[in-house]
Amino acid sequence: MEERLREHRRHKRARRLRRLVFLLVVLLAVAGAYHYVHRPGFAFGSLRIHGTDLFTQEQVLHMGGAEPPVNLFRLSKTRILSALRGDVRVARAEAYYNAGFPPVLNIYVDERVPVLYVQTGYGDYAKLDASGLVLDITDGIKDASVPRLTGVRLPNIFIGDTMETDDVKEVMKFLLKLSPEARQQVAELTIDGNHKLVLRMDYGFPVMLGPVNELAGKADLFMTVYNEMKGKNIQALYMDLEYSKPYVRLKSDAVEQQKIEAQQKQQQEQRIQQEKRRQQAVQQQEQETKKQ
């Protein structure tokens, strides 16, 4: 009986030992596999970036705490999203894994859209989005598709700040009410010495919009005239929208006016010459009378 109990205990200890050895082998295998897939140079899966060209794949890998090549075992989705959402140029960022093999990490980014360049107090240019957020400070106009505002400066402003200048806010409200097509045609806006806004289109002629603090309703008026002129070969010198009734000065009118002014000047010179000849004739007659 005792012999049977001792045999049972030996079998039990052997089973425990086998289980322990098996568990140790499994743990060593898992640790080895973990080390293997996390080692530098190991590639697994792929990374795709959608909606932006602001960031390269290598930059996104660095955000996620990894180095090339792509290894999704080493890449932190949480760290990538935290870095992207902390970038002032990004409005929204999301990340999702694709089911399948090999897996794909898709990064979706919505960029903030620049609306206006405004010069700073240091002479650089602040690139603003629709909310007045400063997306970048540059030493010149880097994006020709974004209009610039002159005649006003933003003092002490930096990337990530929100612009609080009232005049610039009014100009941006006007711009954002224009259609995307019309907004793309705007090259420059200027607040002149009389605190009036002048807009210059890509194709040349200026548009006078009146006082900056009276721009409400001017966007609708501008769009009405813009749509009337769109597609027509109208050669304008300027457009005046300061008052409720728009006025477009055509180049043909200006040419005709120049002709009229030239004729008037010529006629005036002729009258001056005639008057000189008359005075000379009178003087000559007076001299002849004196001689007699």
Secondary structure as UniProt FT lines:
FT   HELIX           2..37
FT   TURN            40..41
FT   STRAND          46..50
FT   HELIX           57..63
FT   TURN            64..65
FT   TURN            72..74
FT   HELIX           77..85
FT   TURN            88..89
FT   STRAND          90..98
FT   STRAND          104..111
FT   STRAND          114..120
FT   TURN            121..122
FT   STRAND          125..129
FT   TURN            130..131
FT   STRAND          133..138
FT   TURN            144..145
FT   STRAND          148..154
FT   TURN            159..160
FT   HELIX           166..176
FT   HELIX           180..184
FT   STRAND          186..191
FT   TURN            193..194
FT   STRAND          196..201
FT   TURN            202..203
FT   STRAND          206..211
FT   HELIX           212..214
FT   TURN            216..217
FT   HELIX           218..229
FT   TURN            230..231
FT   STRAND          236..240
FT   STRAND          247..250
FT   HELIX           251..291
//
